[in-house]
Amino acid sequence: MAIGEIEKNEEEYGRYGTGLFERQALEATRVRYITPENASFEDRDGCLFMCEKGGGESAKEQKRVMLHLLFPYSSRRELVSVLNTEQDEIGIISDIGIFDGEQQKALEKEIARKYFIRKIVKINELKEKNGMTIWKVTDADGNRPEFSLKDTYGSIFRVTDERFVITDADGNRFEIEDINKLDAKSRKKIELYI
Amino acid sequence: MLEITAFKDEYAQIAAGAGLTPGDIKIFAVTDLDPDARTGVCLVCATESGITAVSGRWVIEKSRDLRRAPSRTFAVSNAVEIDYKNVKALRAEEMLSTARIIAETERGDMAVAAGTFSCRTDMILFVKYCERLMKGGSAEGDPEDFAPELFCPVCGRRFPENSKKHCPYCSSAAGLIGKFAFFAKKYKWRIALMLALMLLVSGIGVVSPYFSSAFFYDKVLTPGNSFYGKILMVVLIVAGVGLLNIFVNMIAKILTAKTAGFLVYDLKVTIFEAMKRLSLDFFTGRQTGGMMTQINEDASSIHWFFVDGLSYYVVSISQIIVVAVVMFMMQPLLAAVCVTVLPLFFWLALKTLRKQHYLHFKRHSASRKFNAKLTDSMGSIKVTKAFAMEEQECERFDTVTLGVADAAKRINIFRHSAPPALHLVMYLSTLLVWGVGGWLTMKGQMTYGFFAAFISYCGMLNSPLFSLADMMDSFADCANAMRRLLEIHDAEPGVKESDNPVDKDTIEGEIEFRNVCFSYEKNRRIIDNVSFKVAAGEKLGIVGHSGAGKSTLANLLLRLYDTESGSVLIDGVDVKDMKMSVLRDNISIVSQETYIFDGTIFDNIAYSNPDASRSEVVDAARKAGAHEFIVKLEDGYQTKVGAGGMGLSGGERQRISIARAILKKPKILVLDEATASMDTKTERMIQISLDELSRGRTTITIAHRLSTLSGSDKIIVIEKGRLYEEGTGAELLARDGIYRRLYVMQVAAMKNIIEEDG
């Protein structure tokens, strides 16, 4: 059965009616899982494409899809929502590990592209200016990006006691994976805002 | 070459690797990621025939031969080359915190380049000009994209927001003292008198020990002097000096208290005005509790420092200077011994001050969280009780309370441990003076009276230094508080009135949205290229699912936010160029979210027009269907509502807010789900009032219930931020589109209810 195809359940339809409204409402309440049995993925030209198995001819076409992690701070592999280019959900992958090696790699690549985040390993300078804070940091790749936060307290999201995600004034994201692993000077600087 | 990013020599080397010379490149941009989101440098070049993007990283290779400089090569990680013939369209696609240039080809989408949001504008511009080039146009930049005023003159970066001309990295911030001087300027004479009196207090304080020790022992008690035996006179002089000191001190303190009160009042008013000046984006996402802490606690810290601390500081510092000068004049050697430890004292004091500054910052942070939690808990008490989550809430509250207690504990421990260390340093100086002074007296180089006077001066030098050490904590607290408050004052509003705004007495009410794009957050486009026009006096209905972006259109019309691109025009004038007061005086909004201010019902209705007479207010309430419930209240229109007042139901609050809008007599009326929270009877009744109110006015009605839109001249359907359908209700119903589907769904839902009830 193709993704999104609602299993005929006469009893359920009987209970809620068989009109368009009911059908759409029922569809919206169902979780549709994407599995190797009903879809395959391919990474091509820096984009992710999905091909549905089963269903009509049109479903067999490769379609550009996007991924959205349902719990981005907890798992980058589990409960991954697959969206079309209109950002409508096609279905959910329970764990990308259920797909074979190549497809897994394709999914991982797309997740890495979407959830790009710089990991801060050192805070070189943090100063306040005109109601903003200006940060000069070193990331895990050795780059030394500089960014500003409009509302410092509101821009730092505490994921766990140790882990923080910072969103700068431009919308760029930075992560401190473990605040305890920062050097004492860096820790002292950020401690004021968390 | 159109340089969206400035072309540097090093880029020529990378381009050469891809077979391009600067002459081949028509449009040039640089981003900071490759299409697979690996950090580095990515050159995006549009040539006469296609696009070439080269990504990679600079690699520095050190030579074994130390005499040779390290070489720098570019390691390519990704290269894309695509001919215009194979590109159907080009677009900039935004992800969570990155953007990509996507080429639509026969084979599907293809990622050409990627970059963080710092490069987002450059990528959008690249797409714009490259599309123009692909269609045979020129690669010349438009002035609105490349005018020099769009770039920071210091660092060359493009200003983050075109309308703001403000570079967060280069804007200079005046020092704390400089900023405070701006507030204090108004009271300069009062402050000058205050300082003069404080200096007089210090001066008098310095004279006292001379009469009570050196003069008393050496001139009054030593035979052969002209003042010998005149004890009463000396006692009277010392008492007179003491009394004068007390009197002057009292005047100085009263003056300080008054000035501090005025200064802090000015500061609060200025900060509140600054907050009103700031646009909605400043407040969105900020915790209300946190803001309350800032205004209340910070202003209070500043007040008490000025009342209690400032006079101590001025008196102490001037006393230190005067006493040191007197001591050097009396006995340079002993004075030098006494001040030897001063550098150590000041070094330690500076360290202490920094630590206290840090601790107060932390306390503020904890207190902010505590206030935010308190506000949150109070607001959610109903839900907490409904879900029986009291215990969990108490635990959460306990955590933040513990944070405040811990921060306060650390401050107190430091407050009581740091000053004694500083005191100890100064005791050291006294001991040294005792030793050296005693030796000099024994040798007969000083009289006993002189030595006793010097010891008194030593005490007089130590005493203000001890005061400074003790007061450092409140100084750190005040400096912290002042810095935070002044930051609100300095914050740049997201929506600013233009320098020469268009001022009009009245407007006709014609509205046009022209290619409007908008996002609240950088990575979530809420309005995507929306265009429509409403003639003056016309009624427009906006329909769409929840979250489609309907209310955002109203926010943009009111200029609560500025469009990202495109324009909103009223009578052909861009709202960005229109005087804010003209805009807001002529537009009234009735939304689902109502707010009742603390005051009477009369005050709340007259809020939109404070000059309205009582009968006008009653008339507006009658039209809004509010009069019906107001007359039943004991105090009628003078019933107190809002905080501490009578509670009103959702429908009643809504009717008051409609009356508020009616009283304003606007040219443009926006009804944003205005009757959504009302029962059917009330809705029908108010609908009639609203129809009456909207007669002759441009009216925009936003609703998801199609029945609310009956009577609209035109309806637009918004879905996912885009305009999907436009036309009259009948025209839209005839098409097989979203409007029709909504209609069918709503009719089906009604049919079900009727059938079930039947």
Contacts between the chains, C-beta under 8 A, distances in Angstrom:
chain1	res1	chain2	res2	distance
A	17	B	752	6.6
A	19	B	748	5.1
A	20	B	741	7.5
A	20	B	744	6.3
A	20	B	745	7.0
A	20	B	748	7.2
A	21	B	744	7.2
A	21	B	745	4.4
A	21	B	748	4.4
A	21	B	749	6.3
A	22	B	748	7.9
A	24	B	745	7.6
A	44	B	107	7.5
A	44	B	108	7.2
A	45	B	105	7.9
A	45	B	107	7.3
A	45	B	108	7.4
A	45	B	109	7.2
A	45	B	110	3.8
A	45	B	111	6.2
A	46	B	35	3.7
A	46	B	36	6.5
A	46	B	80	8.0
A	46	B	100	7.5
A	46	B	110	6.7
A	46	B	111	2.8
A	46	B	114	7.7
A	47	B	102	7.5
A	47	B	108	6.9
A	47	B	109	4.7
A	47	B	110	6.8
A	47	B	111	5.7
A	49	B	108	6.4
A	62	B	108	6.7
A	64	B	108	5.7
A	64	B	109	5.0
A	85	B	109	8.0
A	86	B	720	7.1
A	87	B	720	7.1
A	109	B	36	6.3
A	112	B	36	7.0
A	112	B	37	5.7
A	113	B	35	7.7
A	113	B	36	6.2
A	113	B	37	4.5
A	113	B	95	7.0
A	113	B	98	7.3
A	113	B	100	7.9
A	113	B	114	7.3
A	114	B	95	4.9
A	114	B	96	5.8
A	114	B	98	7.8
A	115	B	96	6.3
A	116	B	33	6.9
A	116	B	37	4.1
A	116	B	95	7.6
A	116	B	96	7.5
A	116	B	97	6.3
A	116	B	98	5.0
A	116	B	116	7.4
A	117	B	97	7.0
A	118	B	39	7.5
A	128	B	483	7.1
A	128	B	487	6.6
A	129	B	168	7.0
A	129	B	171	6.9
A	129	B	173	4.7
A	130	B	168	7.2
A	130	B	171	5.7
A	130	B	173	5.4
A	130	B	487	6.9
A	130	B	490	4.5
A	130	B	491	6.6
A	130	B	492	6.9
A	131	B	487	4.0
A	131	B	488	6.3
A	131	B	490	5.4
A	131	B	491	3.4
A	131	B	492	7.6
A	132	B	168	5.2
A	132	B	491	7.8
A	134	B	168	6.6
A	134	B	169	6.3
A	139	B	39	7.6
A	141	B	39	4.9
A	143	B	39	5.8
A	146	B	169	6.8
A	147	B	118	7.8
A	148	B	168	4.1
A	148	B	169	6.8
A	150	B	282	7.8
A	151	B	282	7.7
A	151	B	285	6.4
A	151	B	286	5.5
A	153	B	286	7.8
A	153	B	287	7.3
A	153	B	290	6.3
A	153	B	365	7.5
A	153	B	368	6.7
A	154	B	285	4.7
A	154	B	286	5.6
A	154	B	287	7.2
A	167	B	97	7.5
A	169	B	160	6.3
A	169	B	168	6.7
A	170	B	116	7.6
A	170	B	117	4.4
A	170	B	118	5.3
A	170	B	120	7.2
A	170	B	160	6.5
A	170	B	522	6.4
A	171	B	97	5.7
A	171	B	117	4.2
A	171	B	120	7.8
A	171	B	521	6.5
A	171	B	522	2.8
A	171	B	523	5.4
A	172	B	97	5.0
A	172	B	116	4.9
A	172	B	117	5.0
A	172	B	118	6.1
A	173	B	96	6.8
A	173	B	97	4.2
A	188	B	358	7.4
A	191	B	362	6.9
A	192	B	358	7.1
A	192	B	361	4.7
A	192	B	362	6.1
A	192	B	365	6.0
A	193	B	365	6.5
A	194	B	365	7.5
